[in-house]
């Protein structure tokens, strides 16, 4: 098992994918250790020399900013902060996203502008490496003063509070510490605020969604290529000439990708095709390409964010400055998470239209892609399901980022709602996966009905692997089972 060193280089989505795939452990680099200790030592010295209020360090929080706290109560202040802000509710966040939250919080604290104690960051590293995952809830963050509620739940186990998932089993932190022989930490000044300020809830959802989106974008092209041959479409719309005169990167890439998938197909070369195909087939490069370009832009925003310091106040030891600012505000993430919802919903929207065309009894295919239609309903209702999910995605594309609501007695008077954008984005991602799985079910059926003519080697090999988990539909059967198997295929098959 290899180790990823925090603080040696910029963290990218591809590196995160590698950390996850290889189950790498984390380690603070020497550079990160030095920055963390330098910033903590600076703040300790500063408090010895400074008498006045410094927000969040020796004052209350939010609307209570003007309440000064005595020096002997600063540790209790941070302890109380975690307890009072752990107001999460709703469903539990998945373990995969909690792991990302730990990774991204450690990354943000490693820059040496948060005045966190080294022992605290190291305990977060220990959580990650020992598969100790705090139980966090999906609801509670406004995405403005950071992700206060979910990050408070992330931090609770540091002080011996809250509930964790340890190697897949839920237990209280107190019981776990007894088992491991660990002691709860006593937080120092500023630490609680450094832990709960930040955008790691939104960021982790975004990273998770982007990684899955990249995979689903590849599947969208592959499945569309199967549908194109299954519907007896033309190859002309994917010719390079049409795309170099409108050279959006995603469009050009998609046209090349579809052409590659269809290279060598007997079906695509067949004579006597209709003059034009419906837009859901003909405009795949334009639609899929636009969504891919959007994903690439959104990825650039998130890669900036996960390599940033997003708590408050920001501490600058070399400049002898402590600045209360607003890096915890989630607006860049809220806007792009809403954008990601739209980009992914469009993959699903055009996919559902291809499913509709495939089962419509056109171009020599039987109605609903089944023999003895009438006695059998075939794949009729799979399109209903895809349509239902596609419409839900449209509803989820209502932007969260245009909403705001006043909190903290008016002190926090504009919020991003990025956390709501994040959780609904994950729903859109999972919905898209199901829509594509349904298109694959119908496209493979249509392709098999074209035999003995064959598609390309690449497509025939992919469909052959698919047929190992979902067989050809000869007569009516339980299709929910086929859809579930198709979803599993998309998650496990490598293309």
C-alpha positions as CSV (number, residue, x, y, z in Angstrom):
1,X,0.0,0.0,0.0
2,X,1.5,3.3,-1.1
3,X,1.4,6.6,0.7
4,X,0.4,10.1,-0.5
5,X,2.3,13.0,1.0
6,X,0.2,16.0,1.8
7,X,1.7,19.3,0.9
8,X,4.3,18.3,-1.7
9,X,2.3,19.2,-4.8
10,X,-1.0,20.5,-6.0
11,X,-3.9,18.1,-5.5
12,X,-5.7,17.2,-8.7
13,X,-8.8,15.1,-9.4
14,X,-6.7,12.5,-11.1
15,X,-4.5,12.2,-8.0
16,X,-7.6,11.9,-5.8
17,X,-8.9,9.1,-8.1
18,X,-5.5,7.4,-7.7
19,X,-5.5,7.8,-3.9
20,X,-9.0,6.2,-3.8
21,X,-8.3,3.4,-6.4
22,X,-5.0,2.4,-4.7
23,X,-6.3,2.9,-1.2
24,X,-3.3,5.0,-0.4
25,X,-2.6,6.1,3.2
26,X,-1.9,9.8,3.9
27,X,1.2,11.4,5.5
28,X,2.0,15.0,6.2
29,X,5.1,16.0,4.3
30,X,8.0,17.8,6.0
31,X,6.9,21.0,4.3
32,X,3.4,20.7,5.6
33,X,4.7,19.9,9.1
34,X,6.9,23.0,9.1
35,X,4.1,25.3,7.9
36,X,1.5,24.0,10.4
37,X,3.9,24.4,13.4
38,X,5.1,27.8,12.3
39,X,1.6,29.2,12.1
40,X,0.5,27.6,15.4
41,X,3.6,29.0,17.2
42,X,3.0,32.4,15.7
43,X,-0.6,32.6,17.1
44,X,0.5,31.4,20.5
45,X,3.1,34.2,20.7
46,X,0.7,36.7,19.3
47,X,-1.8,36.0,22.0
48,X,0.8,36.5,24.7
49,X,1.7,39.9,23.2
50,X,-1.8,41.1,22.2
51,X,-4.6,42.3,24.5
52,X,-7.4,43.3,22.2
53,X,-10.1,41.1,20.5
54,X,-9.2,38.9,17.5
55,X,-12.3,37.5,15.9
56,X,-12.9,33.8,16.5
57,X,-9.8,33.5,18.6
58,X,-10.7,35.3,21.7
59,X,-14.3,36.4,20.8
60,X,-17.6,34.8,20.2
61,X,-18.7,33.9,16.7
62,X,-21.0,35.5,14.1
63,X,-23.4,37.9,15.7
64,X,-21.6,37.3,19.0
65,X,-18.3,38.7,17.5
66,X,-18.1,41.5,20.1
67,X,-18.2,39.3,23.2
68,X,-14.6,38.9,24.4
69,X,-13.6,35.6,26.0
70,X,-11.0,35.3,28.8
71,X,-7.8,33.6,27.9
72,X,-8.3,30.7,30.4
73,X,-11.6,29.9,28.6
74,X,-10.3,29.8,25.0
75,X,-10.1,26.0,24.9
76,X,-13.6,25.7,26.3
77,X,-14.7,28.2,23.6
78,X,-13.5,25.9,20.8
79,X,-15.0,22.8,22.5
80,X,-18.3,24.5,22.8
81,X,-18.1,25.7,19.2
82,X,-18.0,22.1,17.9
83,X,-20.9,20.9,20.1
84,X,-23.2,23.9,19.4
85,X,-22.6,23.8,15.6
86,X,-23.2,20.0,15.2
87,X,-26.8,20.6,14.1
88,X,-26.9,18.2,11.1
89,X,-29.9,16.2,10.2
90,X,-31.3,14.2,7.3
91,X,-29.6,11.3,5.7
92,X,-26.1,10.2,6.6
93,X,-23.3,11.2,4.2
94,X,-21.9,8.2,2.3
95,X,-18.5,6.9,3.6
96,X,-16.9,7.7,0.2
97,X,-17.7,11.3,0.6
98,X,-16.7,11.4,4.3
99,X,-13.3,10.1,3.3
100,X,-13.0,12.9,0.8
101,X,-14.0,15.4,3.5
102,X,-11.1,14.2,5.7
103,X,-8.6,14.4,2.8
104,X,-9.7,17.8,1.7
105,X,-9.8,19.2,5.2
106,X,-6.3,18.0,5.9
107,X,-5.1,19.5,2.6
108,X,-6.6,22.9,3.4
109,X,-5.1,22.9,6.9
110,X,-1.6,21.9,5.6
111,X,-0.9,25.4,4.1
112,X,-0.1,27.0,7.4
113,X,-2.7,29.8,7.4
114,X,-5.2,28.2,9.9
115,X,-3.2,28.1,13.2
116,X,-4.3,24.5,13.7
117,X,-2.2,22.4,16.1
118,X,-0.1,19.7,14.5
119,X,-1.6,17.1,16.9
120,X,-5.1,17.9,15.6
121,X,-4.2,17.6,11.9
122,X,-2.3,14.3,12.7
123,X,-5.4,12.9,14.4
124,X,-7.4,13.7,11.2
125,X,-4.7,11.8,9.2
126,X,-5.1,8.9,11.7
127,X,-8.9,8.9,11.2
128,X,-8.3,8.6,7.4
129,X,-5.6,5.9,7.6
130,X,-7.6,3.8,10.1
131,X,-10.9,4.1,8.3
132,X,-12.5,6.0,11.2
133,X,-15.3,8.0,9.5
134,X,-17.3,10.5,11.5
135,X,-21.1,10.2,11.0
136,X,-22.2,13.4,9.1
137,X,-25.6,14.4,7.9
138,X,-26.6,15.9,4.5
139,X,-28.7,18.8,5.8
140,X,-27.6,21.8,7.9
141,X,-25.1,23.8,5.8
142,X,-25.9,27.2,4.1
143,X,-22.6,27.0,2.3
144,X,-21.6,30.5,3.5
145,X,-19.7,30.5,6.8
146,X,-18.2,27.3,5.4
147,X,-20.0,24.1,5.9
148,X,-20.5,24.7,9.6
149,X,-22.8,21.9,10.6
150,X,-21.3,19.0,8.6
151,X,-17.8,20.0,9.4
152,X,-18.7,20.2,13.1
153,X,-19.8,16.6,12.9
154,X,-16.5,15.8,11.1
155,X,-14.6,17.3,13.9
156,X,-16.6,16.0,16.9
157,X,-14.6,12.8,17.3
158,X,-11.4,14.8,17.8
159,X,-12.8,15.9,21.2
160,X,-14.2,12.5,22.0
161,X,-17.8,13.3,20.9
162,X,-20.1,12.1,18.2
163,X,-20.5,8.8,16.4
164,X,-18.1,7.2,13.9
165,X,-18.1,4.4,11.4
166,X,-15.1,2.2,12.2
167,X,-14.3,-0.4,9.6
168,X,-18.0,-0.4,8.6
169,X,-19.4,-0.6,12.1
170,X,-21.1,2.4,13.8
171,X,-19.9,3.2,17.3
172,X,-19.7,6.1,19.7
173,X,-16.3,7.9,19.7
174,X,-16.0,7.3,23.4
175,X,-16.2,3.6,23.0
176,X,-13.8,3.6,20.1
177,X,-11.2,5.6,22.0
178,X,-11.4,3.1,24.8
179,X,-10.9,0.2,22.4
180,X,-7.9,1.9,20.7
181,X,-6.5,3.4,23.8
182,X,-6.7,7.0,22.4
183,X,-7.3,10.2,24.3
184,X,-9.7,13.0,23.2
185,X,-7.9,16.1,22.1
186,X,-8.1,19.4,24.0
187,X,-8.5,22.1,21.3
188,X,-6.4,25.3,21.5
189,X,-7.5,28.8,20.5
190,X,-8.8,29.1,16.9
191,X,-8.8,25.4,16.3
192,X,-12.5,24.7,16.4
193,X,-13.1,27.6,14.0
194,X,-10.4,26.3,11.7
195,X,-12.1,22.9,11.7
196,X,-15.7,24.0,11.0
197,X,-15.0,26.9,8.7
198,X,-14.3,25.7,5.2
199,X,-15.9,24.3,2.1
200,X,-15.0,20.6,2.4
201,X,-18.6,19.3,2.4
202,X,-19.4,21.1,-0.9
203,X,-16.0,20.4,-2.3
204,X,-16.1,16.7,-1.5
205,X,-19.5,16.3,-3.1
206,X,-18.3,18.2,-6.1
207,X,-15.1,16.0,-6.4
208,X,-17.2,12.8,-6.0
209,X,-19.7,14.0,-8.7
210,X,-17.0,15.1,-11.1
211,X,-15.1,11.8,-10.9
212,X,-18.4,10.0,-11.6
213,X,-19.3,12.5,-14.3
214,X,-16.1,11.8,-16.2
215,X,-16.9,8.1,-16.2
216,X,-20.5,8.6,-17.2
217,X,-19.4,11.0,-20.1
218,X,-17.4,8.1,-21.5
219,X,-20.3,5.8,-21.1
220,X,-22.7,8.3,-22.8
221,X,-20.6,8.2,-25.9
222,X,-20.2,4.4,-26.0
223,X,-23.9,3.8,-25.4
224,X,-24.9,6.5,-28.0
225,X,-22.7,4.7,-30.5
226,X,-24.5,1.4,-29.9
227,X,-27.9,3.3,-30.3
228,X,-26.7,4.9,-33.5
229,X,-26.0,1.5,-35.0
230,X,-29.1,0.0,-33.4
231,X,-31.3,2.7,-35.0
232,X,-29.6,2.3,-38.4
233,X,-28.2,5.9,-38.5
234,X,-25.8,7.6,-40.8
235,X,-22.1,8.2,-40.1
236,X,-22.0,11.6,-41.9
237,X,-22.8,13.8,-38.8
238,X,-19.6,12.6,-37.2
239,X,-17.3,13.5,-40.1
240,X,-14.4,15.7,-39.1
241,X,-15.2,18.4,-41.7
242,X,-18.4,19.6,-40.0
243,X,-16.6,19.9,-36.6
244,X,-13.4,21.7,-37.6
245,X,-15.5,24.6,-38.7
246,X,-17.1,24.8,-35.3
247,X,-14.2,23.6,-33.2
248,X,-15.5,23.4,-29.6
249,X,-13.2,21.0,-28.0
250,X,-15.9,18.7,-26.5
251,X,-17.8,18.6,-29.8
252,X,-14.6,17.7,-31.8
253,X,-13.6,15.1,-29.3
254,X,-17.1,13.5,-29.2
255,X,-17.4,13.3,-33.0
256,X,-14.0,11.6,-33.1
257,X,-15.0,9.2,-30.2
258,X,-18.3,8.2,-31.9
259,X,-16.4,7.6,-35.2
260,X,-13.9,5.5,-33.4
261,X,-16.5,3.4,-31.7
262,X,-18.3,2.8,-35.0
263,X,-15.1,2.1,-37.1
264,X,-15.5,-1.2,-39.0
265,X,-19.2,-1.5,-38.4
266,X,-21.2,-3.3,-41.1
267,X,-24.4,-1.6,-40.0
268,X,-23.0,1.9,-40.3
269,X,-21.9,1.3,-43.9
270,X,-25.2,-0.2,-45.0
271,X,-26.9,1.5,-48.1
272,X,-30.4,2.9,-48.2
273,X,-30.5,4.8,-45.0
274,X,-32.8,7.7,-44.3
275,X,-31.5,11.1,-45.4
276,X,-31.4,12.5,-41.9
277,X,-31.5,11.2,-38.4
278,X,-33.3,12.7,-35.4
279,X,-31.3,15.2,-33.4
280,X,-30.8,12.9,-30.4
281,X,-28.5,10.8,-32.7
282,X,-27.3,13.4,-35.2
283,X,-26.4,16.1,-32.6
284,X,-24.6,13.8,-30.1
285,X,-21.3,15.7,-30.7
286,X,-22.9,19.1,-30.1
287,X,-24.8,18.0,-27.0
288,X,-22.4,15.6,-25.4
289,X,-19.5,17.9,-26.3
290,X,-21.1,21.0,-24.6
291,X,-21.6,19.0,-21.4
292,X,-18.0,17.7,-21.5
293,X,-16.6,21.3,-22.0
294,X,-18.8,22.3,-19.0
295,X,-17.4,19.5,-16.9
296,X,-13.8,20.6,-17.7
297,X,-14.5,24.1,-16.6
298,X,-16.2,23.0,-13.4
299,X,-13.2,20.7,-12.7
300,X,-10.9,23.7,-12.9
301,X,-12.9,25.6,-10.3
302,X,-12.9,22.6,-7.9
303,X,-9.2,22.0,-8.4
304,X,-8.6,25.6,-7.4
305,X,-10.9,25.2,-4.4
306,X,-9.3,22.0,-3.0
307,X,-5.9,23.6,-3.1
308,X,-7.1,26.7,-1.2
309,X,-7.4,27.9,2.4
310,X,-11.1,28.3,3.2
311,X,-11.3,28.9,6.9
312,X,-11.4,32.2,8.8
313,X,-9.7,34.2,10.0
314,X,-6.6,33.7,7.8
315,X,-3.3,33.8,9.7
316,X,-0.1,35.1,8.0
317,X,2.9,34.6,10.3
318,X,5.5,36.2,8.0
319,X,3.4,39.4,7.6
320,X,2.3,39.4,11.2
321,X,-1.4,39.7,10.1
322,X,-4.6,38.0,11.1
323,X,-7.3,38.8,8.6
324,X,-11.0,38.2,9.1
325,X,-12.3,37.8,5.5
326,X,-14.7,35.5,3.6
327,X,-12.9,32.6,2.0
328,X,-15.4,30.2,3.5
329,X,-18.2,31.6,1.2
330,X,-19.2,28.8,-1.2
331,X,-20.3,30.9,-4.1
332,X,-17.8,29.6,-6.6
333,X,-18.9,26.0,-5.8
334,X,-22.6,26.8,-5.6
335,X,-22.7,28.2,-9.1
336,X,-20.6,25.4,-10.6
337,X,-22.5,22.7,-8.8
338,X,-25.7,24.1,-10.3
339,X,-23.9,24.2,-13.7
340,X,-22.8,20.6,-13.3
341,X,-26.5,19.6,-12.6
342,X,-27.5,21.1,-15.9
343,X,-24.6,19.6,-17.9
344,X,-25.3,16.1,-16.6
345,X,-29.1,16.4,-16.9
346,X,-28.5,17.1,-20.7
347,X,-26.7,13.9,-21.1
348,X,-29.7,12.2,-19.6
349,X,-32.2,14.2,-21.6
350,X,-30.8,13.3,-25.0
351,X,-30.2,9.7,-23.8
352,X,-33.9,9.3,-22.9
353,X,-34.9,10.6,-26.4
354,X,-32.7,7.9,-28.0
355,X,-34.4,5.3,-25.9
356,X,-37.8,6.7,-27.1
357,X,-36.8,6.4,-30.7
358,X,-35.4,2.9,-30.4
359,X,-38.6,1.4,-29.0
360,X,-40.9,3.3,-31.4
361,X,-41.1,0.5,-34.0
362,X,-39.3,2.5,-36.7
363,X,-36.5,1.5,-39.2
364,X,-37.3,-2.2,-39.3
365,X,-37.3,-2.6,-35.5
366,X,-40.4,-4.2,-33.9
367,X,-42.5,-2.0,-31.6
368,X,-40.9,-1.9,-28.1
369,X,-38.1,-4.1,-29.3
370,X,-39.8,-7.4,-28.7
371,X,-41.2,-10.3,-30.7
372,X,-45.0,-10.8,-30.6
373,X,-45.6,-7.2,-29.5
374,X,-49.1,-7.0,-28.0
375,X,-48.8,-10.3,-26.2
376,X,-45.5,-8.8,-25.0
377,X,-45.0,-5.2,-23.9
378,X,-41.3,-5.6,-24.3
379,X,-39.2,-2.5,-23.3
380,X,-42.2,-0.1,-23.4
381,X,-42.1,0.9,-19.8
382,X,-38.3,1.3,-19.6
383,X,-38.8,4.5,-21.5
384,X,-41.5,5.6,-19.0
385,X,-38.9,5.1,-16.2
386,X,-36.2,7.0,-18.1
387,X,-38.6,9.8,-18.8
388,X,-39.6,10.0,-15.2
389,X,-35.9,10.2,-14.1
390,X,-35.1,12.7,-16.8
391,X,-37.9,14.9,-15.7
392,X,-36.7,14.7,-12.1
393,X,-33.3,15.8,-13.2
394,X,-34.9,18.9,-14.9
395,X,-36.6,19.7,-11.6
396,X,-33.3,19.3,-9.7
397,X,-31.7,21.8,-12.1
398,X,-33.5,24.6,-10.5
399,X,-30.5,26.5,-9.2
400,X,-29.8,26.6,-5.5
401,X,-27.2,29.3,-5.9
402,X,-29.8,32.0,-6.7
403,X,-31.3,31.5,-3.3
404,X,-30.2,33.1,0.0
405,X,-31.5,33.4,3.5
406,X,-30.4,35.6,6.3
407,X,-28.8,33.9,9.4
408,X,-26.9,34.8,12.6
409,X,-29.1,37.8,13.4
410,X,-28.3,39.4,10.0
411,X,-24.5,39.2,10.3
412,X,-24.4,36.4,7.7
413,X,-26.8,38.1,5.3
414,X,-25.9,36.5,2.0
415,X,-25.3,32.7,1.7
416,X,-24.4,30.5,-1.2
417,X,-26.7,27.5,-0.6
418,X,-23.8,25.5,-2.1
419,X,-24.5,22.5,0.2
420,X,-28.0,22.1,-1.2
421,X,-26.5,22.4,-4.7
422,X,-24.0,19.7,-3.8
423,X,-26.5,17.2,-2.5
424,X,-28.9,17.6,-5.4
425,X,-26.0,17.3,-7.8
426,X,-25.3,13.9,-6.5
427,X,-28.9,12.9,-7.1
428,X,-28.6,14.1,-10.7
429,X,-25.4,12.1,-11.2
430,X,-27.1,8.9,-9.9
431,X,-30.2,9.6,-12.0
432,X,-28.0,10.0,-15.1
433,X,-26.4,6.6,-14.4
434,X,-29.8,5.0,-14.4
435,X,-31.0,6.7,-17.6
436,X,-27.8,5.6,-19.4
437,X,-28.3,2.1,-18.1
438,X,-31.8,2.0,-19.6
439,X,-30.5,3.3,-22.9
440,X,-27.9,0.5,-22.9
441,X,-30.6,-2.0,-22.2
442,X,-32.6,-0.8,-25.2
443,X,-29.7,-0.2,-27.5
444,X,-28.2,-3.7,-27.0
445,X,-31.7,-5.2,-27.7
446,X,-32.0,-3.2,-30.9
447,X,-28.5,-4.2,-32.0
448,X,-29.2,-7.9,-31.5
449,X,-32.3,-7.5,-33.6
450,X,-30.2,-6.3,-36.5
451,X,-28.3,-9.6,-36.7
452,X,-26.7,-11.1,-38.8
453,X,-25.3,-7.7,-39.6
454,X,-22.7,-6.7,-37.0
455,X,-21.5,-3.5,-35.5
456,X,-17.8,-2.7,-34.9
457,X,-15.5,-5.0,-33.1
458,X,-15.4,-2.6,-30.1
459,X,-19.1,-2.4,-29.8
460,X,-19.7,-6.1,-30.3
461,X,-17.1,-6.8,-27.6
462,X,-18.8,-4.4,-25.2
463,X,-22.3,-5.8,-25.9
464,X,-21.0,-9.3,-25.5
465,X,-19.7,-8.5,-22.0
466,X,-23.0,-6.8,-21.3
467,X,-24.9,-10.0,-22.4
468,X,-23.1,-11.9,-19.6
469,X,-25.2,-10.0,-17.1
470,X,-28.3,-9.1,-19.1
471,X,-29.5,-11.5,-21.7
472,X,-31.5,-10.8,-24.8
473,X,-35.2,-10.1,-24.1
474,X,-37.2,-12.9,-25.8
475,X,-40.4,-12.3,-23.9
476,X,-41.8,-10.2,-21.1
477,X,-39.9,-10.6,-17.8
478,X,-39.0,-8.6,-14.7
479,X,-37.2,-5.5,-16.1
480,X,-36.3,-3.9,-12.8
481,X,-33.8,-6.7,-12.4
482,X,-32.3,-5.9,-15.9
483,X,-32.1,-2.2,-15.1
484,X,-30.3,-2.9,-11.8
485,X,-27.9,-5.2,-13.5
486,X,-27.3,-2.6,-16.2
487,X,-26.4,0.0,-13.5
488,X,-24.0,-2.4,-11.9
489,X,-22.4,-3.0,-15.3
490,X,-21.8,0.7,-15.8
491,X,-20.1,0.9,-12.4
492,X,-17.9,-2.2,-12.8
493,X,-17.1,-2.5,-16.5
494,X,-14.0,-0.6,-17.8
495,X,-14.2,1.0,-21.2
